[in-house]
Amino acid sequence: MRFLVFFILFIYAYCEITVFIMVANSIGVLLALIGIIATSVIGFSLVKTQGLRNLSIMQQKIANQQNPQNEIVKSVALLFAGLLLLIPGFVTDILGAILLIPLVQQHVVKSIVTRLPIKSSFTSSTNYYQSEDIIEGEFKRKDDE
């Protein structure tokens, strides 16, 4: 297992360095470094704006007693995209930018949500929670006697 993690980390570093060298040869080292920093800043701002928008949608769904499951998974996808954009390198920036595309997010959310065994307590009625333990009976107040 340790060998596999080391191997994957080595392949990732090799790919990042190779892509950086190719980009630096074509546009220059300074512009390549500026590009990496710029994609981190732009990616962070995009994740921040989309995250705030997703948070407001999630709050509206909770207020309307709807299931916010898709928005929660989408928030995790945005967090993962932000993490990829903050890691320096062109390969991770490309992967993070791909995760910011709404169509890709919908596909990822749909594939994750169908696999998660999550039960919701949100209902479409006025009751917040449904209970299967209903006890019927009669009562009589002692003060009435």
C-alpha positions as CSV (number, residue, x, y, z in Angstrom):
1,M,0.0,0.0,0.0
2,R,2.8,2.4,0.8
3,F,4.5,1.6,-2.5
4,L,1.2,2.4,-4.4
5,V,0.9,5.8,-2.6
6,F,4.6,6.6,-3.3
7,F,4.1,5.5,-6.9
8,I,1.1,7.7,-7.4
9,L,2.8,10.7,-5.8
10,F,5.8,10.2,-8.0
11,I,3.7,10.0,-11.2
12,Y,1.8,13.2,-10.1
13,A,5.0,15.1,-9.4
14,Y,6.5,13.9,-12.7
15,C,3.4,15.0,-14.7
16,E,3.4,18.4,-12.9
17,I,7.1,19.1,-13.5
18,T,6.8,18.0,-17.2
19,V,3.8,20.2,-17.9
20,F,5.5,23.1,-16.1
21,I,8.7,22.7,-18.2
22,M,6.7,22.5,-21.4
23,V,4.7,25.7,-20.5
24,A,7.8,27.5,-19.3
25,N,9.6,26.7,-22.6
26,S,6.8,28.1,-24.6
27,I,5.9,31.2,-22.7
28,G,8.8,31.8,-20.3
29,V,9.4,30.9,-16.6
30,L,8.2,34.2,-15.2
31,L,4.9,34.0,-17.1
32,A,4.4,30.4,-16.1
33,L,4.9,31.3,-12.5
34,I,2.5,34.2,-12.8
35,G,0.0,31.9,-14.5
36,I,0.1,29.4,-11.6
37,I,-0.4,32.2,-9.1
38,A,-3.2,33.8,-11.2
39,T,-5.1,30.5,-11.6
40,S,-4.9,30.0,-7.8
41,V,-6.3,33.5,-7.1
42,I,-9.0,33.2,-9.8
43,G,-10.0,29.7,-8.7
44,F,-10.3,30.8,-5.1
45,S,-12.6,33.7,-6.0
46,L,-14.7,31.4,-8.2
47,V,-15.0,28.8,-5.5
48,K,-15.9,31.5,-3.0
49,T,-18.7,33.0,-5.2
50,Q,-20.1,29.6,-6.2
51,G,-19.9,28.4,-2.6
52,L,-21.9,31.4,-1.3
53,R,-24.5,30.9,-4.0
54,N,-24.7,27.2,-3.2
55,L,-25.1,28.1,0.5
56,S,-28.0,30.4,-0.2
57,I,-29.7,27.7,-2.3
58,M,-29.2,25.2,0.6
59,Q,-30.7,27.6,3.1
60,Q,-33.7,28.1,0.9
61,K,-34.3,24.4,0.5
62,I,-34.0,23.9,4.3
63,A,-36.5,26.8,4.8
64,N,-38.9,25.1,2.3
65,Q,-38.4,21.8,4.1
66,Q,-36.8,20.2,1.0
67,N,-33.9,17.9,1.0
68,P,-30.6,19.8,0.6
69,Q,-28.6,16.6,-0.2
70,N,-27.6,17.6,-3.7
71,E,-26.3,21.0,-2.5
72,I,-24.3,19.4,0.3
73,V,-22.6,17.1,-2.2
74,K,-22.1,20.0,-4.6
75,S,-20.4,22.0,-1.7
76,V,-18.0,19.1,-1.2
77,A,-17.2,19.1,-5.0
78,L,-16.6,22.9,-4.8
79,L,-14.3,22.4,-1.8
80,F,-12.4,19.7,-3.6
81,A,-12.2,22.0,-6.7
82,G,-10.9,24.8,-4.6
83,L,-8.3,22.5,-3.0
84,L,-7.1,21.4,-6.5
85,L,-6.9,25.1,-7.6
86,L,-4.9,26.1,-4.6
87,I,-2.2,23.4,-5.1
88,P,0.4,24.9,-7.4
89,G,0.7,23.3,-10.8
90,F,-1.1,23.3,-14.1
91,V,-2.4,19.7,-14.0
92,T,-4.2,20.3,-10.7
93,D,-5.5,23.7,-12.0
94,I,-7.0,22.0,-15.0
95,L,-8.7,19.3,-12.9
96,G,-10.0,22.0,-10.5
97,A,-11.3,24.1,-13.4
98,I,-13.1,21.0,-14.8
99,L,-14.8,20.5,-11.4
100,L,-16.1,24.1,-11.5
101,I,-18.0,23.4,-14.7
102,P,-21.7,23.1,-13.7
103,L,-22.4,20.2,-16.1
104,V,-19.5,18.2,-14.6
105,Q,-20.7,19.1,-11.1
106,Q,-24.2,17.8,-11.9
107,H,-22.8,14.6,-13.2
108,V,-20.5,14.1,-10.2
109,V,-23.3,15.0,-7.8
110,K,-25.8,12.6,-9.5
111,S,-23.3,9.8,-9.5
112,I,-22.4,10.3,-5.8
113,V,-26.0,10.9,-4.5
114,T,-27.2,7.7,-6.1
115,R,-24.6,5.7,-4.3
116,L,-25.1,7.3,-0.8
117,P,-27.6,5.6,1.5
118,I,-28.8,8.8,3.1
119,K,-32.3,9.0,4.7
120,S,-33.9,12.4,4.8
121,S,-36.1,13.7,7.6
122,F,-37.5,16.4,5.3
123,T,-41.1,15.9,4.2
124,S,-43.4,17.8,1.9
125,S,-46.1,18.2,4.6
126,T,-46.2,20.6,7.5
127,N,-44.7,18.1,9.9
128,Y,-40.9,18.3,10.2
129,Y,-40.4,14.7,11.2
130,Q,-42.6,11.7,10.6
131,S,-42.9,9.2,13.4
132,E,-44.1,5.6,13.0
133,D,-44.8,5.3,16.8
134,I,-48.3,6.6,16.9
135,I,-50.3,5.6,20.0
136,E,-54.0,6.1,19.9
137,G,-56.1,6.2,23.1
138,E,-58.5,8.1,25.2
139,F,-57.8,10.2,28.3
140,K,-59.8,11.7,31.1
141,R,-58.8,14.6,33.2
142,K,-58.9,14.1,36.9
143,D,-60.1,17.7,37.4
144,D,-63.3,16.9,35.4
145,E,-64.5,14.3,38.0
